[in-house]
Amino acid sequence: MSGKLRFALVGTGVMGSLHARVIAQSERAELTRVIEPRPAVGEQVAERFGASWAPNADDLSDVDAVVIAAPTEFHHGLAHQVLAADKPLLIEKPVCGSLAETEDIVATAEKRGVPLLCGLLERFNPAVQTALALVDRPVHLTATRHSPYAPRIRTGVAWDLLIHDVDLAIQAFGGEEPATVRGTLGHFHPDSLAEAEDMAETLLSFGSGALANVSASRIGQRKVRTLVISEVDRLIEADLIRKDVTIYRHVSLDAATPDGRGYRQQSIIEVPELLTNREPLAAQLDHFLDIVAGTADADVERQRILPAHRVVGRLFEGATA
């Protein structure tokens, strides 16, 4: 495929607008069409980035690939439209609002041989990439993802937030899915849908004996995005908002000071350089373009979608409320 890849973008909300900017700025892609059922909004975004506007995804004949950033409840039907047209698809997380629908979309993409990438964006966070590259023998992981309430998001936190860190936990432990999934869901905000939880506390245990605690909340009073990975002899901490990584090592020793008092413990702190400073959304788009070009493995990427979705599905099966 020569020249820039022509994209259609479905959805112009917060994430959709960010995708529009990143596609328009790419040297390898161009935004050809904005698909948005609200004419005023869709036309405004299309005009800003030099694209055409359409109210639906019925005709995709003049585009090479599609990004779906519409609300989760519309993902299943939209994804089927895109896959039926055999267009490579980058779809925001979660793929769908249920495990069964997600499995259906992944199976359809696999059957048709169409590249499919889920927007698990934290995989491309420089702090995450640096922290995971440093990991050797992890035994415990703690991930916290708390946010203030956002009325526009109707999906519960398990599918909307928790899935990011479940995915990171699976990666930290070498791609192994947890052997057990236990959790508790909390419903608190009066404006949330009855079926949409506001908090999720989850404990994952892996076959190796390693453990992960993953916490998600949308009733926090500030944004928190932290990842802490413990090994027997060190701790790796990543702040995903500030995009920095710190390594801690605790050392026990006997040492005498001039006054004779001595001390027995000290902490060694290291701040490694980040592997990259690339904007995560731009790095994700580059990876998707590599998949479409055949320089990254489309089969591997489809297979990497389901593990985190399966864990969230298992959480709903066994969680207490």
KASUL-V532058 format. One record per residue. N is the residue number from 1. RES is the residue in one letter. PSI is psi in degrees with one decimal (* if undefined). BURIAL is I if it has 16 or more other ideal C-beta (glycine too) atoms within 10 Angstrom, else O. D_CENTER is the distance of its C-alpha to the mean C-alpha in Angstrom with 2 decimals. Layout:
<<N;RES;PSI;BURIAL;D_CENTER> <N;RES;PSI;BURIAL;D_CENTER>>
//
This chain:
<<1;M;119.1;O;28.31> <2;S;158.8;O;29.88> <3;G;-170.5;O;28.95> <4;K;144.8;I;25.78> <5;L;129.7;I;23.46> <6;R;123.4;I;24.01> <7;F;144.5;I;21.04> <8;A;136.2;I;21.08> <9;L;125.2;I;18.56> <10;V;112.4;I;18.45> <11;G;130.8;I;17.93> <12;T;34.6;I;18.79> <13;G;-152.9;I;17.28> <14;V;-53.7;O;15.36> <15;M;-37.5;I;12.39> <16;G;-41.9;I;15.03> <17;S;-36.2;I;17.28> <18;L;-41.7;O;14.88> <19;H;-41.0;I;14.32> <20;A;-45.9;I;18.11> <21;R;-45.9;I;18.83> <22;V;-40.6;I;16.79> <23;I;-44.8;I;18.34> <24;A;-30.2;I;21.70> <25;Q;-13.4;O;21.58> <26;S;143.3;I;20.78> <27;E;-7.6;O;23.87> <28;R;-3.3;O;22.75> <29;A;161.2;I;21.81> <30;E;145.4;I;23.40> <31;L;110.4;I;22.61> <32;T;-39.7;I;25.37> <33;R;140.8;I;24.73> <34;V;123.4;I;23.03> <35;I;115.9;I;22.99> <36;E;124.3;I;23.29> <37;P;-18.6;O;25.83> <38;R;107.0;O;26.93> <39;P;-47.5;O;29.34> <40;A;-43.6;O;29.67> <41;V;-47.8;I;25.97> <42;G;-44.5;I;25.33> <43;E;-36.0;I;28.45> <44;Q;-46.3;O;27.73> <45;V;-42.3;I;24.37> <46;A;-44.1;I;25.99> <47;E;-38.9;O;28.95> <48;R;-34.5;O;27.02> <49;F;14.1;I;25.42> <50;G;33.3;O;28.41> <51;A;169.8;I;27.08> <52;S;163.0;O;28.74> <53;W;144.4;I;27.76> <54;A;147.0;I;27.85> <55;P;-15.2;O;27.49> <56;N;175.0;O;26.00> <57;A;28.6;I;24.62> <58;D;-34.6;O;27.92> <59;D;111.5;O;28.81> <60;L;19.6;I;26.39> <61;S;-25.2;O;29.26> <62;D;18.3;O;29.06> <63;V;158.8;I;25.38> <64;D;-22.9;I;23.79> <65;A;164.0;I;20.11> <66;V;141.6;I;18.07> <67;V;126.1;I;14.89> <68;I;116.3;I;14.37> <69;A;28.5;I;13.15> <70;A;167.9;I;15.66> <71;P;146.9;O;15.46> <72;T;-36.1;I;13.99> <73;E;-15.8;O;17.62> <74;F;-3.6;O;18.54> <75;H;-43.7;I;15.92> <76;H;-51.9;I;18.17> <77;G;-42.2;O;21.26> <78;L;-42.7;I;19.81> <79;A;-39.2;I;18.03> <80;H;-38.3;O;21.40> <81;Q;-44.4;I;23.20> <82;V;-45.4;I;21.20> <83;L;-34.3;I;21.51> <84;A;-26.9;O;25.18> <85;A;2.9;I;25.71> <86;D;39.8;O;24.19> <87;K;129.5;I;21.84> <88;P;141.0;I;18.72> <89;L;126.9;I;15.68> <90;L;116.3;I;12.25> <91;I;134.1;I;10.91> <92;E;152.6;I;8.38> <93;K;151.8;I;6.48> <94;P;163.7;I;8.40> <95;V;-47.8;I;10.79> <96;C;171.7;I;13.53> <97;G;9.0;I;14.61> <98;S;154.9;I;16.30> <99;L;-41.0;I;16.12> <100;A;-43.7;O;19.32> <101;E;-38.0;I;18.21> <102;T;-45.6;I;15.02> <103;E;-36.1;I;17.41> <104;D;-44.3;I;19.79> <105;I;-44.0;I;17.62> <106;V;-42.5;I;16.59> <107;A;-39.0;O;20.29> <108;T;-44.0;I;21.53> <109;A;-40.9;I;19.60> <110;E;-43.8;O;20.91> <111;K;-38.8;O;24.38> <112;R;-6.7;O;24.61> <113;G;32.9;O;23.17> <114;V;130.2;I;20.71> <115;P;136.0;I;17.64> <116;L;125.2;I;14.39> <117;L;130.9;I;10.86> <118;C;138.4;I;7.81> <119;G;58.1;I;5.58> <120;L;79.5;I;2.30> <121;L;-29.0;I;3.80> <122;E;-18.1;I;4.63> <123;R;-24.9;I;6.30> <124;F;7.2;I;8.47> <125;N;126.2;I;9.36> <126;P;-36.2;I;13.08> <127;A;-40.2;I;13.53> <128;V;-47.6;I;11.05> <129;Q;-39.8;I;12.66> <130;T;-45.3;I;16.00> <131;A;-45.2;I;15.70> <132;L;-30.8;I;14.74> <133;A;-24.8;O;17.56> <134;L;-20.6;I;19.91> <135;V;135.5;I;19.38> <136;D;-67.6;O;22.45> <137;R;78.1;O;23.24> <138;P;144.0;I;20.86> <139;V;-21.8;O;22.38> <140;H;142.8;I;20.31> <141;L;137.9;I;16.90> <142;T;126.5;I;16.27> <143;A;132.7;I;13.03> <144;T;127.2;I;13.62> <145;R;93.1;I;11.60> <146;H;143.5;I;14.45> <147;S;155.0;I;15.14> <148;P;162.4;O;18.32> <149;Y;135.9;O;18.96> <150;A;103.1;O;17.94> <151;P;-27.2;O;20.38> <152;R;-23.2;O;18.72> <153;I;114.1;I;15.83> <154;R;-17.6;I;17.63> <155;T;145.4;I;15.02> <156;G;165.7;I;15.21> <157;V;-23.6;I;12.87> <158;A;-49.0;I;12.19> <159;W;-32.9;I;10.42> <160;D;-41.1;I;9.18> <161;L;-50.7;I;8.20> <162;L;-34.4;I;9.17> <163;I;-32.2;I;6.97> <164;H;-50.5;I;4.23> <165;D;-27.3;I;7.60> <166;V;-43.2;I;9.28> <167;D;-42.2;I;7.34> <168;L;-37.2;I;8.37> <169;A;-44.0;I;11.70> <170;I;-41.8;I;12.32> <171;Q;-41.7;I;11.93> <172;A;-32.3;I;14.13> <173;F;32.3;I;16.67> <174;G;21.7;O;17.05> <175;G;2.9;O;15.07> <176;E;129.6;O;17.32> <177;E;145.1;I;16.46> <178;P;145.6;I;17.96> <179;A;-36.3;O;21.55> <180;T;149.9;O;21.53> <181;V;117.5;I;19.26> <182;R;142.4;O;20.94> <183;G;171.6;I;19.97> <184;T;136.5;O;21.29> <185;L;140.0;I;20.23> <186;G;136.1;I;21.89> <187;H;117.0;O;23.03> <188;F;-39.2;O;24.59> <189;H;131.1;O;24.17> <190;P;-21.2;O;27.02> <191;D;-3.9;O;25.11> <192;S;149.2;I;22.36> <193;L;152.1;O;23.00> <194;A;-33.9;O;24.75> <195;E;2.2;O;22.11> <196;A;107.2;I;19.14> <197;E;150.1;I;18.76> <198;D;-20.2;I;18.35> <199;M;149.0;I;17.67> <200;A;122.3;I;16.46> <201;E;124.6;I;17.78> <202;T;137.1;I;17.05> <203;L;122.5;O;18.88> <204;L;134.5;I;17.94> <205;S;139.5;O;20.75> <206;F;159.4;I;20.78> <207;G;-27.9;O;23.82> <208;S;-11.0;O;24.48> <209;G;-9.7;O;25.03> <210;A;154.0;I;21.99> <211;L;152.4;I;20.37> <212;A;131.7;I;17.11> <213;N;121.8;I;17.10> <214;V;124.9;I;13.95> <215;S;131.0;I;14.72> <216;A;139.1;I;13.22> <217;S;145.0;I;15.58> <218;R;20.9;I;16.15> <219;I;25.6;O;19.76> <220;G;163.6;I;19.53> <221;Q;-0.8;O;21.77> <222;R;160.1;O;19.57> <223;K;129.1;O;15.97> <224;V;128.3;O;15.12> <225;R;93.0;I;12.19> <226;T;148.4;I;13.75> <227;L;121.2;I;13.42> <228;V;121.2;I;16.87> <229;I;121.2;I;17.85> <230;S;134.1;I;21.54> <231;E;174.3;I;23.90> <232;V;-35.7;O;27.60> <233;D;8.4;O;28.72> <234;R;165.3;I;25.95> <235;L;134.0;I;22.88> <236;I;119.5;I;19.90> <237;E;130.5;I;18.30> <238;A;131.0;I;15.48> <239;D;113.1;O;15.14> <240;L;-13.7;I;11.83> <241;I;-51.3;O;13.70> <242;R;-19.0;O;16.81> <243;K;60.3;I;15.14> <244;D;159.1;I;17.81> <245;V;138.0;I;18.56> <246;T;137.1;I;21.71> <247;I;132.2;I;23.48> <248;Y;134.7;O;26.12> <249;R;130.0;O;29.03> <250;H;129.1;O;31.75> <251;V;128.8;O;35.22> <252;S;132.9;O;38.31> <253;L;163.3;O;41.66> <254;D;123.1;O;45.17> <255;A;138.8;O;46.20> <256;A;137.6;O;49.17> <257;T;164.3;O;49.19> <258;P;-31.5;O;52.45> <259;D;-0.2;O;53.25> <260;G;-0.4;O;53.01> <261;R;-39.5;O;50.35> <262;G;170.6;O;47.67> <263;Y;158.4;O;44.09> <264;R;-9.4;O;42.17> <265;Q;151.7;O;38.45> <266;Q;157.8;O;36.19> <267;S;131.5;O;32.52> <268;I;126.7;O;31.45> <269;I;128.9;O;28.51> <270;E;142.9;O;26.89> <271;V;95.6;O;24.54> <272;P;156.0;O;23.35> <273;E;145.2;O;22.65> <274;L;146.9;I;19.15> <275;L;-28.7;I;18.77> <276;T;159.0;O;17.72> <277;N;14.6;O;17.58> <278;R;139.7;O;15.94> <279;E;128.7;I;13.87> <280;P;-42.7;I;10.18> <281;L;-36.7;I;10.42> <282;A;-39.4;I;13.74> <283;A;-38.6;I;12.75> <284;Q;-43.1;I;10.22> <285;L;-42.7;I;13.23> <286;D;-42.2;I;15.57> <287;H;-41.3;I;13.92> <288;F;-42.1;I;14.08> <289;L;-35.5;I;17.64> <290;D;-39.0;I;18.44> <291;I;-46.3;I;17.54> <292;V;-37.3;I;19.78> <293;A;-14.0;O;22.40> <294;G;5.8;O;22.49> <295;T;-8.2;O;21.87> <296;A;150.7;I;18.63> <297;D;112.7;O;18.85> <298;A;-36.1;I;17.74> <299;D;-43.8;O;18.69> <300;V;-42.5;O;16.58> <301;E;-38.0;I;13.39> <302;R;-40.4;I;14.36> <303;Q;-26.6;O;15.08> <304;R;-6.7;I;11.75> <305;I;-44.2;I;10.21> <306;L;-35.4;I;12.55> <307;P;-49.8;I;12.63> <308;A;-37.4;I;9.81> <309;H;-37.5;I;11.12> <310;R;-38.3;I;14.55> <311;V;-44.9;I;14.10> <312;V;-40.2;I;13.24> <313;G;-41.9;I;16.18> <314;R;-33.9;I;18.34> <315;L;-44.1;I;17.66> <316;F;-30.4;I;19.18> <317;E;-35.1;O;22.03> <318;G;0.3;O;23.10> <319;A;149.1;I;21.96> <320;T;153.9;O;24.76> <321;A;*;O;24.87>>
//
